[in-house]
Amino acid sequence: MSVASAFRAPLRRALGAASTRRVSAHVRASTFRGFSTETPPPPPKQNFGLYAGLGAGAVAVGGVAYYLLNSSSDSTTATPQVTKFVPTKTDYEKVYKRISDIIDEADGYDDGSFAPVLLRLAWHSSGTYSKDTNTGGSNYATMRFEPESLHSANAGLHVARNLMEKLKSEFQWISYGDLWTLAGVCAVQEMGGPKIPWKPGRTDGFVHHATPDGRLPDAAQGAPHIRDIFYRMGFNDQEIVALSGAHAVGRCHSDRSGFDGPWTFSPVSFSNEYFKLLFNETWVWKKWNGPKQLEDKKTRSLMMLPTDYVLTQDKSFKKWAKAYADDEELWFKDFSAAFSKLLELGVPVDQLQPEPWIMGNA
């Protein structure tokens, strides 16, 4: 071997080793980025185009595997979709039917019926509305909370609320506002009154939605007070008188409002007898230790509140009271419209069922 050959052989081996290290490092880096564990083929005569294709294929295979694994994991851990219950008119009719059943279970209670106290619950839970502040009304059913439940005007209404609580546990999907107002509709109709158009859609609120005391009528007051209360809700004189006719049913209790006695001889029958008695009977101030109220001179068994008697004294009120005394059908029509309006006070229009329903026809 010549001297030149002796030097060329080690040089070739050194250059070959360096080339091998460079190619090996390149392939390892490319393979690592592609999530591949293949051992690169020995250099130096390797085709780099082939390695680029293999590296890209490894990336693709790794990506597909990653997607499949994660998709499988997502499909097994995904929360199942829960279908929200949307009640239909048929569902509300079932509630109406149960209310009507409860009305007749009043053995030992006022005149054998819970209807008047349920009507009062619907009235008082709606009559707190103020158009000036857009607060109150039936939307949040805030009489569930103290101190509103303890307001003097709401004395005795725990009876009605407790009755409805039983139904709330039976029909958990219905809001208190819808339940209470539907109870008022049922009470009027089951006592022989007019059909009341009704829309569901009220939501239950919280204690901070409760209204202050003094928003409901004070029975000891006169015409200015009555107008202040009802005008605040958005009613006119005709509607005030129409709604006052609800005193055709029920009675006062000395241990609740302080007043005592029924307004009519048929306190569980919805009729225009209230208006007839206002004009046909002679009313005198009752002599007793309770608040000022009137009694009929003939039997001394009926009563009228100062807010009732003013309907015969105020010129505008008297016109409508006389009209209703003469025409029960007219009063039924006007009461139905005014009461339906009352039950929707404070409820956003887009929250209610678009078209009213007539319940009790199932």
Secondary structure, DSSP 4 states (H G I P E B T S, - for coil): --HHHHHHHHHHHHHHHHHHHHHHHHHHHHHHHTT--PPPPP-SS--HHHHHHHHHHHHHHHHHHHHHHHHHHHHHHPPPPPPPP---HHHHHHHHHHHHHHHT--TTSGGG-SHHHHHHHHHHHHTT-BTTTTB-SSSS-GGGSTTGGGSGGGTTTHHHHHHHHHHHHHSTTS-HHHHHHHHHHHHHHHTT-----B--------GGGPPPTT-S--TT--HHHHHHHHHHHT--HHHHHHHHGGGGS-EE-TTTTS--EESSS-TTS-STHHHHHHHHS-EEE--SSSS--EEETTTS--EE-HHHHGGGTSHHHHHHHHHHHH-HHHHHHHHHHHHHHHHTTTS-GGGS-SS-B--S--
